[in-house]
Amino acid sequence: MKKIVIWGIIFLIGAGIVVAAVFYRENLRGIWPALTSPSEDIVKIIEEQNLASENSIDFPLKLPPGFSISIFAKGLGGPRVLARDPVGNILASIPSEGRVVAVLPDANGDGLADSVVTIADGLHKPHGLAFRCREKCQLYIAEEDQVAVYDYDVEKLKALHKKKIVDLPRGGNHTTRTILFLPYPDEDTLLISVGSSCNVCRESDSRRAKILSVNADGSNLKTFASGLRNAVFMAIHPVLGSIWATEMGRDLIGDDIPPDEINIVEEGKNYGWPICYGQNVHDASFDKNVYIKNPCEEPEKIPSYIDIPAHSAPLGLVFIPEEGWPEEYWYNLLVAYHGSWNRTEPAGYKIVRYRFDWRGIYLGEEDFISGWLQGGEALGRPVDILVEPGGKIYVSDDKAGVIYLITYDQQPTTNNNEMKDDLIRITTPKSDAVVQSPLVVEGEARGNWFFEADFPVRVFDEDGTELGVGIARAEGEWMTTDFVAFSATVQFRMSKGSRGTVVFQKNNPSDLPEYDAEIRIPVRFW
């Protein structure tokens, strides 16, 4: 009897080893780039590349022509969410160290941030950051178990007088909480993304696997959108004002399913998890119920807008603005693929450019920066992306502990007043001028820019909302190929934000696209 028991134990141990080996082979063979330290230091590689007299053919990171990359800040531990404060510093959350830091701009011109200052510490996995400036500027920080608001002291660079506005569930598989204020006219509503507690399950806590909304003071917490397993990052479309989010699909059902996702998130909608994924595919490996009709085809289940290769782990996403960027990049979306762990052949570890028109219609995609994944090693893992006018991009990397600066080195021509097919020249306002209502605009345009001696001039805020429109009128005979002076006075309502655009739009009553033209002048509001 004793021998039987011993052999039974040996059999169970052996069977366990076999099961574990099969599980490892099918699910975890590609985990090591995410966990192990690489044999080379990406910081050293980039710094040596930038000191060299010419580009090295062995440089691992691949960028589009006209772009360069440098290290803006290093030694940060694991930086995640990036945000600009009201005076131009970059804030970064470091969940692993329980703190939020301010990275001061490069004032001495050496290419590196001048210093890093801790503005809040002793926090529990801080992640999401959001500013709200009214009579004073307040900083909202999302920790794993709460969202709190602070008075932000821009002189001392401190987050002061912490006040919790809402409790959040603690623990589980997904502990990052990301926040975003809605655009005008709902700019006092804060969105909070809370991931699931599990890989796949039916949640008992009604706050999980959702994007929640709450008033800025913490009142009226409710569900904004549901069925979102882990929508870690959100962004606002600059023209439409819609909310876009990256979404991580479940693990452990294969290398290529389910897809990760980009979703356009609307209030009151359900995006399918845990029983649906991607383009409303039923997850029958989890949901064993028998249905007469596919439950994922019900009208209340919203499919993904874009499917991303499985296990890419999409995180930060950001739209590229018009100001200071070449026209082919306008309205495009950059998405950081943090990189897989649950895939036999590792994937991701890059930033992808999604091309859209101004309406958000998908036009294609391509790698923007790749090369962090080198064979069985990951030199870094991109997390969040901050894109700014003038061709600058900041990227956090929580594996390498750095913030990268990507610069567009070629001078764009789309905002050059003398280069719009030699059709129109703007005298007032100048690019980046401070303006207020009423705005007087002046310039000259060739006769074929006018129709019936006038054309519209529109003022937009930084989110693409039109604030006002005026009519510029020719101050002379306009039926000519010569330049004719014009002027207009535009009344507009003031924006909540600090930046906007004045658009001079060629009059085109035919609405034929070949006759469309416009020139856009970036401005700041008084």
Backbone torsions as a table, in degrees:
resi	resn	phi	psi	omega
1	MET	NA	-41.7	-178.8
2	LYS	-63.4	-39.6	179.0
3	LYS	-64.1	-38.3	179.8
4	ILE	-62.6	-43.0	179.1
5	VAL	-62.3	-45.1	-179.5
6	ILE	-60.6	-47.2	179.5
7	TRP	-64.9	-32.1	177.0
8	GLY	-65.7	-41.4	178.6
9	ILE	-64.9	-43.2	178.7
10	ILE	-60.9	-41.4	179.6
11	PHE	-63.1	-43.5	-179.2
12	LEU	-65.2	-40.5	178.1
13	ILE	-63.2	-44.6	179.2
14	GLY	-62.4	-43.4	179.3
15	ALA	-63.1	-38.7	178.2
16	GLY	-63.2	-40.4	179.0
17	ILE	-64.2	-41.3	179.1
18	VAL	-63.5	-45.5	179.5
19	VAL	-61.3	-43.9	179.7
20	ALA	-63.4	-40.6	179.8
21	ALA	-64.6	-41.7	178.4
22	VAL	-65.5	-42.6	178.8
23	PHE	-61.5	-44.0	179.0
24	TYR	-62.2	-45.6	-177.9
25	ARG	-63.9	-37.4	-175.1
26	GLU	-86.3	-20.0	-172.5
27	ASN	-129.1	-28.2	-166.6
28	LEU	-120.2	5.4	-178.0
29	ARG	-61.3	-27.9	-177.0
30	GLY	-97.4	18.5	-174.8
31	ILE	-79.0	-21.3	-166.7
32	TRP	-67.3	-36.4	176.7
33	PRO	-57.8	-32.6	-179.4
34	ALA	-73.6	-25.0	-171.9
35	LEU	-105.0	-34.8	-169.6
36	THR	-92.8	155.5	176.3
37	SER	-79.6	136.5	-179.7
38	PRO	-73.6	160.9	179.2
39	SER	-75.3	-17.4	178.2
40	GLU	-120.2	151.6	-178.5
41	ASP	-99.5	117.3	-177.6
42	ILE	-62.2	-31.5	177.7
43	VAL	-61.8	-48.8	-179.9
44	LYS	-63.7	-40.4	-179.3
45	ILE	-61.1	-47.0	-178.1
46	ILE	-68.6	-42.4	-179.4
47	GLU	-64.6	-39.5	177.7
48	GLU	-67.8	-37.0	178.1
49	GLN	-62.2	-42.9	-176.5
50	ASN	-75.6	-18.3	175.6
51	LEU	-86.4	-18.2	-177.2
52	ALA	-71.2	153.5	-179.2
53	SER	-74.0	-22.3	177.5
54	GLU	-145.3	158.4	-177.3
55	ASN	-66.9	137.8	178.7
56	SER	-84.4	137.0	178.0
57	ILE	-71.4	-14.4	-179.9
58	ASP	-91.8	-0.3	-179.3
59	PHE	-60.7	122.9	-169.2
60	PRO	-72.7	-31.7	-175.0
61	LEU	-82.3	131.7	-179.6
62	LYS	-108.7	122.6	-180.0
63	LEU	-121.8	159.3	176.7
64	PRO	-65.3	157.4	176.1
65	PRO	-56.4	139.1	178.7
66	GLY	93.4	-6.2	-179.1
67	PHE	-111.6	146.1	174.3
68	SER	-132.4	160.1	-178.0
69	ILE	-129.9	142.5	177.0
70	SER	-143.8	170.0	176.0
71	ILE	-91.9	118.9	179.5
72	PHE	-89.4	-40.0	177.7
73	ALA	-148.2	143.5	-177.5
74	LYS	-138.0	169.6	-179.1
75	GLY	68.9	32.2	-174.1
76	LEU	-95.7	3.0	-176.7
77	GLY	82.1	-109.1	179.7
78	GLY	-132.0	72.9	-177.7
79	PRO	-66.0	141.3	-177.6
80	ARG	-122.8	-92.7	-174.7
81	VAL	-75.2	138.4	177.1
82	LEU	-114.1	144.5	176.6
83	ALA	-154.0	149.2	174.3
84	ARG	-90.2	135.1	173.8
85	ASP	-87.9	173.6	-173.7
86	PRO	-63.9	-17.8	-178.7
87	VAL	-109.6	10.7	171.3
88	GLY	102.2	-1.2	175.2
89	ASN	-76.1	151.4	174.4
90	ILE	-95.2	125.2	174.9
91	LEU	-95.4	143.5	177.1
92	ALA	-136.4	133.3	173.6
93	SER	-88.9	141.3	178.9
94	ILE	-126.8	85.3	-174.9
95	PRO	-56.7	-39.6	-175.5
96	SER	-65.8	-21.2	179.9
97	GLU	-110.2	1.6	176.7
98	GLY	65.3	31.8	-177.4
99	ARG	-143.3	164.5	173.4
100	VAL	-122.5	134.3	-176.8
101	VAL	-120.2	156.0	170.6
102	ALA	-107.9	126.1	178.7
103	VAL	-101.2	112.8	-173.4
104	LEU	-77.5	144.6	-176.3
105	PRO	-60.1	162.4	179.9
106	ASP	-82.2	87.4	-177.8
107	ALA	-80.5	-28.0	-176.7
108	ASN	-91.6	0.3	172.2
109	GLY	75.3	19.8	-179.8
110	ASP	-91.6	3.4	177.2
111	GLY	91.1	-13.3	179.7
112	LEU	-108.9	152.7	172.7
113	ALA	-59.0	142.4	-175.7
114	ASP	-69.1	-37.1	178.7
115	SER	-164.9	166.9	177.6
116	VAL	-124.3	125.5	-175.7
117	VAL	-120.7	130.1	175.8
118	THR	-78.0	122.4	-179.3
119	ILE	-100.9	-20.0	176.4
120	ALA	-155.5	137.2	178.5
121	ASP	-144.5	-178.6	-175.7
122	GLY	69.8	23.4	-176.4
123	LEU	-95.2	163.4	-179.4
124	HIS	-102.4	97.2	-179.8
125	LYS	49.7	58.5	178.1
126	PRO	-64.2	141.6	-177.2
127	HIS	-138.8	-76.7	-174.5
128	GLY	-70.0	144.0	179.4
129	LEU	-132.6	140.2	176.5
130	ALA	-155.6	137.5	177.1
131	PHE	-102.1	147.7	173.1
132	ARG	-140.1	113.1	-176.3
133	CYS	-112.8	119.1	173.2
134	ARG	-124.1	-112.6	173.9
135	GLU	-65.0	-31.1	174.8
136	LYS	-140.5	164.9	-179.9
137	CYS	-93.6	131.1	177.9
138	GLN	-119.5	143.4	178.7
139	LEU	-109.8	126.8	175.6
140	TYR	-100.8	130.4	178.7
141	ILE	-123.6	127.4	177.4
142	ALA	-97.8	115.2	171.1
143	GLU	-95.0	175.7	-179.0
144	GLU	-57.8	-40.3	-170.6
145	ASP	-110.6	6.6	-179.3
146	GLN	-168.7	163.8	166.3
147	VAL	-118.4	133.2	-179.8
148	ALA	-128.8	154.7	177.8
149	VAL	-115.1	141.9	-178.4
150	TYR	-127.5	150.8	164.0
151	ASP	-77.0	131.0	-175.7
152	TYR	-102.6	114.5	179.6
153	ASP	-91.4	105.0	-174.7
154	VAL	-74.0	-19.8	179.3
155	GLU	-83.1	-45.0	179.4
156	LYS	-86.3	-10.1	-175.6
157	LEU	52.4	58.5	178.2
158	LYS	-136.0	143.8	170.7
159	ALA	-94.9	115.1	-170.0
160	LEU	-117.1	159.9	171.4
161	HIS	56.9	58.8	-179.1
162	LYS	-59.6	132.9	176.9
163	LYS	-136.1	114.3	178.6
164	LYS	-68.1	133.3	177.7
165	ILE	-109.4	-20.6	-179.0
166	VAL	-160.0	142.8	173.0
167	ASP	-88.1	148.4	177.6
168	LEU	-131.6	156.7	-179.2
169	PRO	-69.2	144.8	-175.1
170	ARG	-108.4	152.0	174.6
171	GLY	83.3	-169.8	-179.3
172	GLY	87.9	-177.0	-176.2
173	ASN	-70.1	-33.2	-172.9
174	HIS	-120.0	114.7	-171.5
175	THR	-116.7	-1.7	178.9
176	THR	-82.2	137.1	177.8
177	ARG	-122.5	124.7	-178.2
178	THR	-115.0	144.9	-175.4
179	ILE	-129.2	154.2	-178.9
180	LEU	-158.9	130.1	173.3
181	PHE	-80.2	137.4	177.1
182	LEU	-65.5	155.7	177.3
183	PRO	-76.3	169.5	176.1
184	TYR	-52.3	137.5	9.1
185	PRO	-95.8	13.4	-177.3
186	ASP	-108.1	34.6	-170.6
187	GLU	-70.6	-4.6	175.1
188	ASP	-97.5	8.7	177.6
189	THR	-104.6	126.7	-178.1
190	LEU	-103.0	128.7	173.0
191	LEU	-92.1	142.0	179.4
192	ILE	-131.2	119.4	177.9
193	SER	-92.1	125.0	-179.9
194	VAL	-124.3	117.0	-178.4
195	GLY	-76.7	173.5	-179.3
196	SER	-73.2	162.6	177.6
197	SER	-85.5	-7.2	-166.9
198	CYS	-142.6	175.8	170.7
199	ASN	-70.0	-53.2	173.9
200	VAL	-153.6	128.9	-178.3
201	CYS	-171.4	175.4	170.9
202	ARG	-101.9	115.1	-172.3
203	GLU	-70.4	141.1	173.8
204	SER	-91.4	-22.5	178.8
205	ASP	-94.2	118.9	-173.4
206	SER	-68.3	-7.9	-179.8
207	ARG	-90.3	-8.3	-173.5
208	ARG	-91.5	159.4	179.7
209	ALA	55.8	44.6	-176.1
210	LYS	-148.3	166.8	159.5
211	ILE	-107.5	121.8	-179.8
212	LEU	-96.5	162.0	171.3
213	SER	-128.5	149.7	-179.5
214	VAL	-152.4	148.2	174.1
215	ASN	-66.5	158.2	-176.8
216	ALA	-58.6	-26.1	179.6
217	ASP	-90.2	1.5	178.5
218	GLY	96.8	-2.1	-179.7
219	SER	-85.6	159.4	172.5
220	ASN	61.7	49.7	173.9
221	LEU	-70.6	129.0	-179.3
222	LYS	-156.1	171.6	177.3
223	THR	-77.0	128.9	172.9
224	PHE	-93.7	-48.1	177.3
225	ALA	-150.1	147.7	-174.7
226	SER	-123.9	179.0	179.1
227	GLY	69.7	28.7	-178.9
228	LEU	-115.1	104.2	-172.9
229	ARG	-58.5	-48.0	179.8
230	ASN	-161.5	79.0	179.7
231	ALA	-86.6	81.9	-166.1
232	VAL	-69.7	-37.2	-176.5
233	PHE	-127.1	151.1	-179.4
234	MET	-133.1	155.8	177.3
235	ALA	-149.6	156.3	-179.7
236	ILE	-104.2	128.9	176.6
237	HIS	-66.3	131.1	-171.8
238	PRO	-69.8	-19.8	180.0
239	VAL	-105.3	-47.7	-173.5
240	LEU	-83.5	-22.4	-176.6
241	GLY	73.2	10.5	-179.9
242	SER	-79.6	158.6	-178.7
243	ILE	-98.2	122.2	177.3
244	TRP	-111.3	146.2	-177.6
245	ALA	-144.7	144.2	169.4
246	THR	-84.8	151.5	-174.7
247	GLU	-142.0	129.4	179.5
248	MET	-93.7	124.3	176.6
249	GLY	-75.9	169.7	-176.8
250	ARG	-70.5	168.9	-179.3
251	ASP	-111.9	172.5	166.5
252	LEU	73.0	24.9	170.8
253	ILE	-127.2	14.2	174.8
254	GLY	140.2	162.1	-180.0
255	ASP	-66.6	-33.6	-168.5
256	ASP	-116.2	4.0	174.9
257	ILE	-138.3	152.6	-10.7
258	PRO	-81.5	164.0	177.0
259	PRO	-67.9	151.5	160.6
260	ASP	-76.3	170.8	-167.8
261	GLU	-142.0	156.2	159.9
262	ILE	-114.4	126.2	-179.1
263	ASN	-119.8	144.9	167.0
264	ILE	-95.2	111.3	-167.9
265	VAL	-93.6	122.8	179.1
266	GLU	-117.0	146.5	-178.2
267	GLU	-61.6	134.9	176.3
268	GLY	85.1	-1.8	-175.5
269	LYS	-94.4	155.5	179.5
270	ASN	-115.2	126.6	-173.9
271	TYR	-102.3	14.8	160.9
272	GLY	103.8	-33.6	-176.7
273	TRP	-63.7	140.1	13.2
274	PRO	-96.6	-1.2	-172.2
275	ILE	-99.7	-9.5	-178.0
276	CYS	-132.5	151.0	174.6
277	TYR	-146.6	162.1	176.5
278	GLY	56.5	-134.4	-178.7
279	GLN	-81.1	56.0	178.1
280	ASN	59.6	45.6	174.6
281	VAL	-88.3	133.7	-179.2
282	HIS	-77.5	127.5	177.5
283	ASP	-85.8	80.3	-177.3
284	ALA	-71.4	-16.7	177.1
285	SER	-70.8	-21.9	175.6
286	PHE	-103.5	-50.5	-175.9
287	ASP	-89.5	101.9	-175.6
288	LYS	-89.5	1.9	179.0
289	ASN	-64.6	149.9	178.7
290	VAL	-99.6	129.6	-176.6
291	TYR	-122.1	149.1	172.4
292	ILE	-72.6	-38.0	-179.6
293	LYS	-128.1	147.1	178.9
294	ASN	-54.7	116.5	-176.8
295	PRO	-65.5	-18.2	-178.9
296	CYS	-82.7	-6.1	177.3
297	GLU	-94.7	5.5	176.3
298	GLU	-68.7	146.5	-173.8
299	PRO	-57.8	-29.9	-176.6
300	GLU	-77.1	-10.7	178.1
301	LYS	-91.4	119.0	-175.6
302	ILE	-98.2	125.1	178.9
303	PRO	-73.2	165.2	175.2
304	SER	-63.2	153.1	174.4
305	TYR	-83.2	-43.0	176.4
306	ILE	-133.4	131.7	172.4
307	ASP	-88.7	137.2	178.4
308	ILE	-112.6	143.7	179.3
309	PRO	-50.1	138.1	-174.7
310	ALA	-53.9	139.6	173.5
311	HIS	68.2	16.1	174.7
312	SER	-67.7	-23.8	-179.5
313	ALA	60.5	63.3	-179.7
314	PRO	-68.8	134.6	178.9
315	LEU	-121.5	-107.3	-173.7
316	GLY	-61.5	141.1	174.9
317	LEU	-139.1	145.1	-176.4
318	VAL	-154.9	142.0	176.2
319	PHE	-88.6	143.6	179.3
320	ILE	-86.1	129.1	-179.0
321	PRO	-79.0	172.8	178.3
322	GLU	-80.6	-38.6	-171.0
323	GLU	-63.2	117.7	175.7
324	GLY	76.8	13.8	178.9
325	TRP	-121.7	146.4	176.6
326	PRO	-63.3	148.4	-172.0
327	GLU	-58.4	-31.6	-178.6
328	GLU	-67.9	-11.5	177.1
329	TYR	-99.0	-9.3	-177.9
330	TRP	-59.1	137.4	176.2
331	TYR	68.0	3.9	177.1
332	ASN	-75.2	160.1	-177.7
333	LEU	-119.6	128.5	172.2
334	LEU	-100.5	134.7	-179.0
335	VAL	-129.1	129.6	177.9
336	ALA	-88.5	120.7	173.4
337	TYR	-92.8	105.6	-176.4
338	HIS	-63.3	-32.5	176.3
339	GLY	113.3	148.8	-171.6
340	SER	-80.3	158.1	164.3
341	TRP	-127.9	-29.9	-176.1
342	ASN	-99.7	59.0	178.8
343	ARG	-154.2	134.3	-176.3
344	THR	-63.5	-37.7	172.6
345	GLU	-108.1	114.6	-175.8
346	PRO	-56.9	147.3	-179.6
347	ALA	-142.4	162.8	179.9
348	GLY	93.8	-135.7	-179.4
349	TYR	55.3	50.6	-177.8
350	LYS	-164.2	174.4	173.2
351	ILE	-117.6	131.8	-175.8
352	VAL	-114.0	139.3	176.4
353	ARG	-99.7	119.8	174.1
354	TYR	-100.1	125.9	-178.2
355	ARG	-95.1	125.9	177.4
356	PHE	-132.0	156.9	167.6
357	ASP	-86.7	-177.3	-173.6
358	TRP	-65.2	-19.5	179.8
359	ARG	-88.0	0.1	-177.5
360	GLY	82.5	16.9	178.5
361	ILE	-80.7	127.8	-176.0
362	TYR	-67.5	130.6	-179.0
363	LEU	-117.7	-14.2	-178.9
364	GLY	147.6	179.5	-178.8
365	GLU	-152.1	159.1	179.3
366	GLU	-162.7	157.3	175.6
367	ASP	-65.9	135.8	175.5
368	PHE	-99.4	-51.3	171.5
369	ILE	-132.6	125.2	176.4
370	SER	-132.7	169.5	176.2
371	GLY	114.6	-5.4	174.7
372	TRP	-65.0	-29.0	177.6
373	LEU	-90.9	116.6	-179.2
374	GLN	-123.1	96.1	-178.4
375	GLY	62.6	-121.0	-179.9
376	GLY	-93.4	14.4	-178.5
377	GLU	-124.8	151.0	173.4
378	ALA	-116.9	116.9	178.5
379	LEU	-73.1	-21.1	179.6
380	GLY	-172.5	171.9	179.5
381	ARG	-139.0	102.8	-179.0
382	PRO	-65.6	143.4	-176.2
383	VAL	-120.2	-74.6	-175.9
384	ASP	-113.1	157.2	-177.3
385	ILE	-131.1	131.8	176.3
386	LEU	-122.1	112.8	-179.4
387	VAL	-105.7	137.6	-177.0
388	GLU	-128.9	156.9	173.3
389	PRO	-57.3	149.4	178.5
390	GLY	92.7	6.9	172.9
391	GLY	83.0	33.6	177.1
392	LYS	-119.3	139.8	178.8
393	ILE	-132.9	132.4	173.6
394	TYR	-111.6	137.2	-178.3
395	VAL	-132.2	128.8	174.5
396	SER	-89.2	149.8	-179.0
397	ASP	-137.9	109.3	-174.8
398	ASP	-85.5	-2.7	173.4
399	LYS	-93.3	-45.8	179.4
400	ALA	-82.7	-14.7	178.7
401	GLY	72.1	35.0	-173.9
402	VAL	-132.2	166.3	163.3
403	ILE	-117.6	123.5	177.2
404	TYR	-88.4	152.9	169.3
405	LEU	-117.6	119.0	176.0
406	ILE	-107.1	128.7	-174.3
407	THR	-121.5	134.8	172.2
408	TYR	-87.6	112.1	-169.5
409	ASP	-88.0	-19.6	179.3
410	GLN	-83.7	137.2	-179.1
411	GLN	-74.4	120.3	178.2
412	PRO	-69.5	153.3	-179.1
413	THR	-113.1	-4.1	-173.3
414	THR	-69.5	-21.6	179.0
415	ASN	-106.5	9.8	178.7
416	ASN	-80.3	117.9	-173.6
417	ASN	-62.3	-20.5	-176.7
418	GLU	-99.3	7.1	-172.7
419	MET	-118.9	6.5	-179.3
420	LYS	-83.4	70.2	-178.5
421	ASP	54.8	24.6	179.6
422	ASP	55.4	37.6	-177.0
423	LEU	-103.2	-32.7	-173.0
424	ILE	-146.0	142.5	177.6
425	ARG	-129.4	128.3	-177.1
426	ILE	-101.4	126.9	174.6
427	THR	-91.3	-45.9	-179.5
428	THR	-138.5	129.7	5.4
429	PRO	-88.6	156.7	172.6
430	LYS	-77.9	159.3	178.1
431	SER	-58.8	131.6	177.3
432	ASP	70.3	18.0	177.4
433	ALA	-71.4	154.6	173.6
434	VAL	-87.0	125.8	-175.3
435	VAL	-127.2	159.1	173.1
436	GLN	-145.6	165.7	-179.8
437	SER	-89.6	137.3	-1.7
438	PRO	-77.0	143.2	-179.4
439	LEU	-100.9	124.9	175.3
440	VAL	-95.5	122.8	178.1
441	VAL	-112.1	145.1	-179.3
442	GLU	-145.0	154.9	177.2
443	GLY	169.9	-159.2	176.4
444	GLU	-146.6	149.2	-179.0
445	ALA	-143.5	152.7	175.8
446	ARG	-69.7	158.4	-174.0
447	GLY	-57.1	-31.5	-177.6
448	ASN	-78.8	0.6	170.1
449	TRP	-81.3	-27.8	-179.3
450	PHE	-87.2	157.5	165.2
451	PHE	-141.6	124.4	-172.3
452	GLU	54.3	36.4	170.1
453	ALA	72.4	15.8	179.2
454	ASP	-152.2	171.0	174.9
455	PHE	-160.8	157.7	-176.2
456	PRO	-82.3	148.1	171.5
457	VAL	-124.8	123.3	-173.5
458	ARG	-118.6	147.2	176.4
459	VAL	-114.9	127.9	-179.7
460	PHE	-121.8	151.2	171.3
461	ASP	-85.7	-178.8	-174.8
462	GLU	-70.0	-14.7	176.8
463	ASP	-93.8	2.3	178.3
464	GLY	89.3	7.8	178.1
465	THR	-81.7	129.8	179.4
466	GLU	-73.8	127.3	-178.2
467	LEU	-99.6	-22.4	-179.6
468	GLY	178.4	162.1	-180.0
469	VAL	-142.1	143.3	174.6
470	GLY	-133.8	169.2	-178.8
471	ILE	-114.4	119.0	176.0
472	ALA	-84.8	132.0	-175.9
473	ARG	-118.5	140.8	178.0
474	ALA	-65.3	139.2	-179.9
475	GLU	-103.0	33.9	178.8
476	GLY	179.1	-172.6	179.2
477	GLU	-64.2	119.7	-173.2
478	TRP	-99.6	-10.2	-179.2
479	MET	-83.5	69.1	-174.6
480	THR	-153.0	162.7	174.4
481	THR	-92.1	-3.9	179.1
482	ASP	-81.6	169.2	175.1
483	PHE	-75.2	137.7	179.7
484	VAL	-125.2	131.8	-179.9
485	ALA	-67.2	149.1	175.2
486	PHE	-142.7	163.6	173.1
487	SER	-154.8	160.8	178.1
488	ALA	-159.2	155.0	171.9
489	THR	-117.3	122.2	-175.3
490	VAL	-112.0	118.4	172.0
491	GLN	-88.9	131.6	178.9
492	PHE	-146.3	152.1	176.1
493	ARG	-79.1	148.0	-176.2
494	MET	-72.4	146.3	-179.4
495	SER	-88.0	152.2	172.1
496	LYS	-71.6	-28.6	179.6
497	GLY	-88.0	178.6	-175.5
498	SER	-100.1	-10.4	-175.2
499	ARG	-126.4	157.1	178.6
500	GLY	-164.0	-168.5	-176.5
501	THR	-142.4	137.4	171.2
502	VAL	-104.2	125.0	-174.4
503	VAL	-113.5	120.9	174.4
504	PHE	-96.7	112.5	-168.8
505	GLN	-109.0	121.8	178.0
506	LYS	-59.5	133.6	-179.6
507	ASN	-72.2	125.3	-174.3
508	ASN	-141.0	78.0	-177.7
509	PRO	-66.1	-18.6	179.2
510	SER	-75.8	-20.6	-176.6
511	ASP	61.8	16.5	175.7
512	LEU	-79.4	130.5	-173.3
513	PRO	-61.5	-29.0	-178.8
514	GLU	-67.9	-13.2	178.4
515	TYR	-104.3	3.2	178.3
516	ASP	-77.0	146.4	171.9
517	ALA	-165.3	151.7	176.5
518	GLU	-158.0	160.9	171.7
519	ILE	-131.3	137.9	-172.5
520	ARG	-117.9	127.0	-178.6
521	ILE	-113.4	115.0	176.6
522	PRO	-69.4	136.1	-179.7
523	VAL	-135.5	167.2	172.3
524	ARG	-118.7	146.5	-177.3
525	PHE	-93.7	142.8	179.8
526	TRP	-67.4	NA	NA
